[in-house]
Amino acid sequence: MASELTKKRVLLVGDDASVRLTLVALLRGIEVDVFEATDAARGLQSFEAQKPDAVLIDLAMPGRNGLELLEEIKRRAKRTPVIVISGIDKIDDTIEALRRGAWDYLAKPIHDIATLEDAVFGTLEWARTMAHYPKPNESEDFSNEIEKRIRQLEMSRDRLRQTEKLRAIGQLAGGVAHDFNNLLGGISGYAELARLHVEDGSKPAKFLDGIVAMVRSASDLNSKLLSFSRMGPVKVVAFDINEVVRDVVDLISHSFDKKIEVEASVAHPPQFIRADMAQLESALINLAVNARDAMPEGGKLTMGTSRHTIARDERAPDEPPAGQYVRVIVRDTGVGMAPETVEHVFEPFFSTKEGHWTGLGLAVVHSAVEEMGGYIRVESAPGQGTTVALFLPPYSK
């Protein structure tokens, strides 16, 4: 592989010196000859002079932007593969670049040599394949691949918008919860003091006991709001997630109705992550309770772990970014959900349950998983049960 790449020449165009420095180091690490240009005009000059095998363009450039440079390069040399680079918040620009002829994309920041190598090798391999077509952009395989990547980006864009909405709601909820917590402390304190001055069993005593009980319920809800907004205390440690799953399964198997079968299926060897253990336990219990409630007539709940690799060229549109993960699944055989319901399950105060439910459970889980640097996905269909998968970054001791 390296012997092939020593013959390859890559032009890198971008005005951000730190991005160029990182990419040049990574590209040289896979033995590619790199030529740099700091803007579109110099990029075109280098393109004509060096005749590179591939071009990497940072879309965020002043003056003549990356999209215009892409179009000019495709006009001059349609067969030269172009990879565009953009921030995760500029997904619309990346989609437009693919539609204008880019062959692949990379999201900043880029620190993983494997991701960059996959992109460069992938485009060069496509270039060799497309050389057999008179009009490479009109080949069915090429068009399908581009459409697949556009769909991936559109789904990523929708998730980013959802995350931004959750973050904004979380900031608001955190501020309200912090002030509300102080008020609850005052109410509880005054109620407990008043209770000392009334006789046990009297009506005033019952009323005051009711106030204290309601304050405790409100405090529990407030704790969820603080957790959702990430304002609660966090203690990050390294631990084997298999042990946490076993503990949670042991707990719920003794507390859930016996008509629900509970099973643990953990990977070997131990799977280590770095996170707040209590936060993860709470998230898994929350998911287990949701699974239980989806099986009113009984069923099977499975909680398991596995090491999971998502390859860049095999990644499905709804999967997390390529890389290594510890995957945790919570699967039930319950009533399932329609696609339009799945779209809203992580929204605060959204609930599929009737009665006095806060609708914060899955929003808190989503927030916790994001805090751990992970991703969460839900698969469900009416009558087919639900599978919630957490993709968490592994930790090497």
BAMIRO-815059 format. One record per residue (C-alpha): residue in one letter; x, y, z. Coordinates in pm, 1 decimal, always signed. Example, Ala and Ser with C-alpha at 12.3 -4.5 7.8 and 13.67 -1.06 7.14 Angstrom:
2
   residuo       east      north         up
         A    +1230.0     -450.0     +780.0
         S    +1367.0     -106.0     +714.0
END
This chain:
397
   residuo       east      north         up
         M       +0.0       +0.0       +0.0
         A     +274.5     +243.0      +93.9
         S     +471.5     +166.6     -223.5
         E     +171.0     +276.5     -429.9
         L     +121.0     +590.9     -226.6
         T     +484.3     +703.6     -266.9
         K     +394.4     +767.8     -631.1
         K      +85.6     +973.0     -544.6
         R      +77.2    +1351.3     -531.9
         V     -184.1    +1537.5     -330.3
         L     -257.4    +1909.5     -341.4
         L     -385.9    +2058.2      -14.5
         V     -561.5    +2397.1      -36.8
         G     -668.9    +2587.4     +274.4
         D     -599.9    +2911.9     +459.5
         D     -602.3    +2765.8     +813.7
         A     -237.6    +2698.4     +900.3
         S     -319.2    +2465.3    +1191.2
         V     -544.5    +2246.6     +973.3
         R     -280.3    +2232.4     +699.1
         L       -7.7    +2145.0     +949.8
         T     -211.2    +1853.4    +1087.8
         L     -309.2    +1722.0     +744.4
         V      +41.9    +1748.9     +602.6
         A     +179.5    +1547.8     +894.5
         L      -90.3    +1283.0     +851.2
         L      -48.1    +1263.7     +473.9
         R     +327.3    +1226.9     +501.3
         G     +262.9     +955.1     +755.1
         I     +100.5     +750.8     +477.6
         E     +382.5     +842.8     +237.8
         V     +201.6    +1084.6      +10.3
         D     +380.6    +1374.5     -159.6
         V     +200.1    +1689.5      -45.3
         F     +185.6    +2032.0     -208.7
         E      +28.2    +2319.8      -18.2
         A     -159.7    +2632.7     -123.8
         T     -307.8    +2894.5     +108.9
         D     -591.2    +3020.7     -112.9
         A     -790.3    +2938.9     -423.8
         A     -574.0    +3138.4     -666.4
         R     -251.5    +2971.6     -550.1
         G     -435.7    +2641.5     -545.4
         L     -516.6    +2669.8     -916.4
         Q     -156.0    +2763.0     -993.4
         S      -26.5    +2459.9     -804.3
         F     -288.2    +2238.9     -968.2
         E     -167.2    +2337.7    -1316.2
         A     +201.5    +2309.1    -1222.1
         Q     +198.7    +1988.0    -1016.6
         K      -78.7    +1786.8    -1186.8
         P     -174.9    +1612.3     -858.9
         D     -346.1    +1274.3     -835.4
         A     -595.7    +1411.8     -582.6
         V     -692.5    +1747.2     -429.6
         L     -800.9    +1828.2      -72.9
         I     -990.6    +2157.6      -42.4
         D    -1089.0    +2331.2     +280.7
         L    -1427.5    +2483.3     +194.2
         A    -1386.8    +2766.4     +447.4
         M    -1160.1    +3011.9     +266.7
         P    -1189.5    +3388.5     +226.4
         G    -1229.4    +3543.9     -115.4
         R    -1285.1    +3280.0     -380.1
         N    -1430.4    +3000.2     -170.3
         G    -1374.0    +2627.8     -179.4
         L    -1688.1    +2553.9     -383.5
         E    -1573.2    +2785.8     -661.4
         L    -1226.6    +2628.0     -660.7
         L    -1385.8    +2282.3     -678.1
         E    -1590.3    +2380.5     -983.2
         E    -1286.4    +2527.7    -1158.9
         I    -1078.1    +2215.7    -1095.7
         K    -1358.8    +1990.1    -1222.6
         R    -1388.0    +2211.1    -1531.3
         R    -1016.7    +2173.9    -1605.2
         A     -973.8    +1807.5    -1507.2
         K    -1298.9    +1625.1    -1449.6
         R    -1127.9    +1296.4    -1363.2
         T     -913.4    +1435.4    -1081.3
         P    -1071.5    +1328.3     -751.2
         V    -1140.9    +1609.1     -503.3
         I    -1195.3    +1564.1     -128.6
         V    -1355.2    +1856.7      +54.5
         I    -1293.9    +1946.5     +418.3
         S    -1543.0    +2133.7     +633.7
         G    -1658.9    +2180.4     +990.4
         I    -1937.4    +1964.4    +1132.2
         D    -2156.9    +2277.8    +1144.0
         K    -2117.3    +2333.1     +766.6
         I    -2288.7    +2017.4     +646.7
         D    -2499.3    +2201.0     +386.5
         D    -2178.9    +2323.5     +216.7
         T    -2043.2    +1968.3     +209.2
         I    -2363.6    +1835.2      +52.8
         E    -2344.6    +2108.8     -211.2
         A    -1978.8    +2019.1     -281.5
         L    -2070.5    +1654.2     -341.2
         R    -2342.1    +1763.6     -579.5
         R    -2092.0    +1980.7     -766.9
         G    -1848.0    +1695.5     -820.2
         A    -1648.9    +1629.9     -501.8
         W    -1570.4    +1262.5     -456.2
         D    -1550.4    +1250.3      -76.0
         Y    -1544.2    +1466.7     +238.3
         L    -1370.3    +1495.9     +574.4
         A    -1507.8    +1669.5     +884.0
         K    -1281.1    +1889.2    +1097.5
         P    -1105.9    +1837.9    +1330.3
         I     -907.6    +1556.2    +1164.5
         H     -669.7    +1371.9    +1396.1
         D     -715.0    +1011.8    +1281.7
         I     -465.7     +889.8    +1022.7
         A     -686.3     +589.6     +938.0
         T     -979.6     +814.8     +842.6
         L     -759.7    +1028.6     +619.2
         E     -593.7     +722.9     +464.9
         D     -933.6     +568.0     +388.8
         A    -1048.1     +887.9     +219.3
         V     -734.1     +927.5       +8.1
         F     -713.4     +559.1      -88.3
         G    -1084.9     +550.9     -156.3
         T    -1077.5     +844.0     -397.1
         L     -767.3     +717.3     -575.3
         E     -925.6     +374.1     -612.9
         W    -1242.4     +534.2     -750.4
         A    -1026.5     +733.5     -991.2
         R     -865.6     +413.6    -1121.6
         T    -1207.2     +249.7    -1157.6
         M    -1366.8     +550.9    -1323.3
         A    -1084.0     +573.8    -1577.3
         H    -1267.5     +299.0    -1768.7
         Y    -1577.0     +521.3    -1808.2
         P    -1593.0     +793.6    -2075.3
         K    -1796.5    +1010.1    -1835.3
         P    -1703.5     +910.1    -1478.4
         N    -1973.6    +1112.1    -1303.2
         E    -2238.8     +936.0    -1509.1
         S    -2144.6     +581.0    -1401.9
         E    -2420.7     +421.4    -1196.0
         D    -2187.4     +298.1     -919.0
         F    -2029.3     +639.2     -876.0
         S    -2365.0     +817.6     -866.2
         N    -2501.8     +571.2     -611.7
         E    -2198.1     +619.5     -389.1
         I    -2233.2     +998.5     -398.6
         E    -2606.0     +978.2     -320.7
         K    -2531.7     +745.4      -29.1
         R    -2285.7     +996.5     +118.1
         I    -2528.5    +1283.0      +67.8
         R    -2793.0    +1086.8     +261.2
         Q    -2539.9    +1025.3     +539.5
         L    -2466.7    +1396.5     +560.1
         E    -2833.1    +1494.0     +558.8
         M    -2897.4    +1258.6     +851.5
         S    -2593.6    +1399.7    +1033.3
         R    -2724.4    +1751.4     +975.2
         D    -3064.3    +1661.1    +1120.8
         R    -2899.6    +1505.5    +1426.9
         L    -2679.0    +1811.8    +1472.6
         R    -2984.1    +2038.4    +1470.5
         Q    -3154.9    +1809.9    +1722.8
         T    -2844.6    +1819.4    +1944.4
         E    -2831.2    +2199.7    +1926.8
         K    -3198.8    +2218.1    +2022.5
         L    -3144.7    +1982.3    +2315.8
         R    -2843.0    +2184.8    +2429.1
         A    -3042.6    +2509.9    +2424.1
         I    -3328.2    +2351.2    +2617.3
         G    -3075.5    +2201.9    +2859.2
         Q    -2922.2    +2540.8    +2934.5
         L    -3266.3    +2684.6    +3004.0
         A    -3370.1    +2384.4    +3214.1
         G    -3044.7    +2398.4    +3410.7
         G    -3092.5    +2762.4    +3503.6
         V    -3451.2    +2705.8    +3611.8
         A    -3363.4    +2387.4    +3803.1
         H    -3080.7    +2557.9    +3992.4
         D    -3311.5    +2835.3    +4119.0
         F    -3595.3    +2591.1    +4178.9
         N    -3365.9    +2375.8    +4392.2
         N    -3309.4    +2668.4    +4628.0
         L    -3685.2    +2726.4    +4657.5
         L    -3747.4    +2359.1    +4729.2
         G    -3491.0    +2367.7    +5008.9
         G    -3674.8    +2656.9    +5171.0
         I    -4018.3    +2495.0    +5137.4
         S    -3891.0    +2165.3    +5278.9
         G    -3716.5    +2337.0    +5568.9
         Y    -4020.0    +2540.6    +5673.1
         A    -4251.1    +2236.1    +5641.3
         E    -4023.9    +2022.5    +5859.9
         L    -3996.8    +2299.3    +6120.4
         A    -4375.4    +2339.9    +6128.2
         R    -4412.1    +1962.5    +6165.0
         L    -4223.5    +1978.2    +6493.0
         H    -4498.7    +2195.8    +6640.0
         V    -4804.1    +1983.2    +6556.2
         E    -4927.5    +1656.9    +6702.7
         D    -4876.6    +1328.1    +6519.6
         G    -5193.8    +1205.7    +6353.1
         S    -5355.5    +1549.6    +6338.3
         K    -5481.7    +1696.2    +6012.2
         P    -5208.2    +1966.1    +6004.3
         A    -4946.0    +1688.3    +6050.5
         K    -5087.1    +1496.0    +5753.0
         F    -5087.6    +1810.6    +5539.0
         L    -4727.3    +1890.3    +5631.7
         D    -4617.9    +1530.1    +5565.7
         G    -4783.1    +1559.3    +5225.1
         I    -4590.4    +1880.5    +5152.3
         V    -4259.2    +1715.7    +5245.3
         A    -4340.7    +1412.5    +5024.8
         M    -4428.0    +1636.7    +4728.0
         V    -4106.8    +1835.4    +4778.1
         R    -3908.7    +1510.1    +4757.7
         S    -4086.4    +1417.7    +4433.0
         A    -4015.7    +1763.8    +4293.0
         S    -3652.4    +1726.3    +4400.2
         D    -3624.7    +1399.7    +4204.7
         L    -3761.8    +1573.6    +3895.6
         N    -3522.6    +1859.9    +3954.7
         S    -3230.3    +1615.9    +3966.7
         K    -3332.5    +1487.7    +3624.0
         L    -3339.7    +1842.1    +3489.8
         L    -2991.9    +1908.4    +3629.1
         S    -2866.7    +1582.7    +3479.9
         F    -3020.4    +1670.0    +3142.7
         S    -2854.7    +2011.9    +3150.0
         R    -2522.1    +1858.6    +3266.8
         M    -2508.8    +2085.1    +3569.5
         G    -2494.1    +1796.4    +3815.5
         P    -2165.1    +1661.9    +3952.8
         V    -1974.7    +1426.0    +3719.3
         K    -1709.9    +1174.9    +3829.1
         V    -1524.0    +1022.9    +3533.2
         V    -1336.4     +696.5    +3592.2
         A    -1220.4     +398.8    +3385.9
         F    -1420.3      +79.4    +3435.9
         D    -1530.5     -244.9    +3272.2
         I    -1873.2     -180.1    +3125.9
         N    -1950.7     -554.2    +3139.5
         E    -1961.0     -534.9    +3519.1
         V    -2204.2     -242.7    +3509.5
         V    -2433.6     -429.9    +3270.4
         R    -2426.5     -740.8    +3492.1
         D    -2509.3     -532.4    +3800.6
         V    -2800.7     -356.2    +3628.7
         V    -2937.9     -683.6    +3491.8
         D    -2914.1     -841.0    +3838.1
         L    -3101.0     -544.0    +3987.1
         I    -3386.1     -536.1    +3734.8
         S    -3425.5     -915.5    +3723.3
         H    -3516.0     -906.3    +4093.3
         S    -3745.0     -603.4    +4067.9
         F    -3928.9     -653.9    +3735.2
         D    -4237.6     -872.1    +3696.9
         K    -4144.6    -1238.8    +3648.9
         K    -4333.1    -1250.3    +3318.7
         I    -4046.2    -1043.8    +3174.8
         E    -3735.0    -1253.4    +3105.8
         V    -3413.5    -1054.7    +3159.6
         E    -3087.3    -1163.8    +2997.5
         A    -2729.8    -1030.2    +2998.5
         S    -2504.3    -1093.4    +2697.9
         V    -2161.1     -938.4    +2750.2
         A    -1851.3     -945.4    +2534.2
         H    -1522.8    -1108.3    +2620.1
         P    -1265.6     -988.7    +2713.3
         P    -1369.2     -698.8    +2946.2
         Q    -1469.7     -376.9    +2768.3
         F    -1328.7      -63.9    +2932.6
         I    -1458.2     +292.1    +2891.4
         R    -1402.9     +621.5    +3075.2
         A    -1724.6     +779.4    +3198.5
         D    -1933.5     +860.3    +3502.7
         M    -2032.4     +512.6    +3622.0
         A    -2338.6     +631.9    +3813.6
         Q    -2454.8     +825.6    +3506.6
         L    -2421.7     +515.4    +3287.5
         E    -2601.1     +294.7    +3542.3
         S    -2886.1     +546.8    +3558.1
         A    -2907.3     +556.1    +3177.1
         L    -2924.9     +175.7    +3151.2
         I    -3188.3     +150.9    +3424.0
         N    -3389.8     +420.6    +3246.1
         L    -3373.1     +224.0    +2919.8
         A    -3465.3      -97.6    +3101.3
         V    -3771.2      +64.4    +3261.5
         N    -3883.4     +192.1    +2920.0
         A    -3838.5     -159.3    +2779.6
         R    -4040.5     -308.2    +3067.2
         D    -4324.5      -59.8    +3011.1
         A    -4331.3     -158.0    +2642.3
         M    -4406.2     -520.7    +2740.2
         P    -4725.3     -506.0    +2951.7
         E    -4805.9     -868.7    +2863.2
         G    -4451.8     -990.6    +2926.3
         G    -4159.5    -1055.5    +2696.7
         K    -3781.0    -1061.6    +2688.4
         L    -3535.2     -784.4    +2772.3
         T    -3174.3     -829.4    +2661.5
         M    -2887.7     -605.1    +2770.5
         G    -2548.4     -671.1    +2616.9
         T    -2208.1     -538.5    +2515.0
         S    -1976.6     -592.5    +2219.1
         R    -1674.4     -436.3    +2052.4
         H    -1796.5     -278.6    +1730.8
         T    -1604.4     -143.0    +1431.9
         I    -1766.8      +87.8    +1178.6
         A    -1562.9      +95.5     +857.5
         R    -1579.5     +416.0     +660.0
         D    -1660.3     +247.2     +328.2
         E    -1922.8      +17.8     +485.2
         R    -2093.3     +272.6     +709.8
         A    -2472.0     +282.8     +681.5
         P    -2641.1     +626.8     +661.5
         D    -2783.7     +602.5    +1014.2
         E    -2462.7     +481.0    +1184.2
         P    -2218.0     +690.7    +1390.5
         P    -1887.2     +808.8    +1237.5
         A    -1635.8     +540.8    +1137.0
         G    -1420.2     +406.5    +1418.3
         Q    -1395.1     +165.7    +1711.1
         Y    -1671.6     +157.8    +1972.8
         V    -1793.2      -33.3    +2273.8
         R    -2156.7      -97.7    +2187.5
         V    -2420.9     -146.5    +2455.1
         I    -2766.1     -263.9    +2348.4
         V    -3096.2     -273.4    +2533.0
         R    -3347.0     -479.6    +2334.3
         D    -3708.9     -563.4    +2411.2
         T    -3979.2     -767.8    +2242.5
         G    -4247.9     -513.0    +2320.4
         V    -4502.8     -316.4    +2123.4
         G    -4245.9     -114.2    +1928.3
         M    -4282.9     +234.4    +1781.4
         A    -4368.9     +386.7    +1446.5
         P    -4093.5     +580.3    +1261.2
         E    -4261.4     +915.3    +1332.0
         T    -4251.2     +836.4    +1705.5
         V    -3884.6     +729.5    +1696.8
         E    -3795.1    +1069.8    +1551.3
         H    -3910.9    +1242.1    +1872.2
         V    -3809.1    +1000.8    +2148.9
         F    -3511.8    +1209.8    +2266.7
         E    -3704.7    +1534.7    +2287.1
         P    -3755.0    +1665.0    +2643.0
         F    -4106.9    +1612.4    +2781.8
         F    -4203.2    +1384.2    +2490.6
         S    -4358.2    +1059.8    +2617.4
         T    -4540.4     +764.0    +2464.6
         K    -4684.6     +672.6    +2806.0
         E    -5016.0     +785.2    +2941.8
         G    -5033.6     +924.1    +3293.6
         H    -4802.0    +1134.8    +3506.3
         W    -4473.9    +1094.7    +3322.2
         T    -4213.2    +1368.1    +3281.8
         G    -4092.2    +1260.0    +2938.2
         L    -3735.9    +1336.0    +3049.5
         G    -3605.3     +978.4    +3065.8
         L    -3464.3     +937.2    +2714.6
         A    -3364.3    +1303.7    +2692.4
         V    -3147.4    +1247.5    +3001.1
         V    -3002.8     +928.0    +2848.4
         H    -2923.3    +1113.2    +2524.1
         S    -2752.4    +1391.0    +2718.4
         A    -2551.8    +1140.7    +2926.9
         V    -2430.1     +945.1    +2622.9
         E    -2328.4    +1266.1    +2448.1
         E    -2141.0    +1368.2    +2764.6
         M    -1946.6    +1040.2    +2738.0
         G    -1843.5    +1125.2    +2381.1
         G    -2074.1     +859.5    +2240.2
         Y    -2374.4     +816.7    +2014.3
         I    -2718.2     +662.3    +2061.0
         R    -2939.6     +500.3    +1800.0
         V    -3292.3     +355.0    +1818.3
         E    -3440.8      +86.4    +1593.9
         S    -3806.8       +2.2    +1632.1
         A    -4120.0      -95.5    +1445.6
         P    -4479.1     -156.2    +1559.3
         G    -4510.8     -508.7    +1695.8
         Q    -4137.8     -575.8    +1644.0
         G    -3992.4     -445.0    +1968.7
         T    -3722.6     -181.3    +2017.1
         T    -3343.3     -185.9    +2025.7
         V    -3151.3     +105.2    +2173.4
         A    -2777.4      +98.5    +2097.3
         L    -2515.7     +310.4    +2273.5
         F    -2184.0     +355.5    +2090.1
         L    -1918.0     +459.7    +2342.9
         P    -1548.0     +531.5    +2286.4
         P    -1328.8     +247.1    +2420.1
         Y    -1055.0     +309.8    +2677.3
         S     -716.1     +138.5    +2669.4
         K     -550.3     +106.8    +3005.8
END
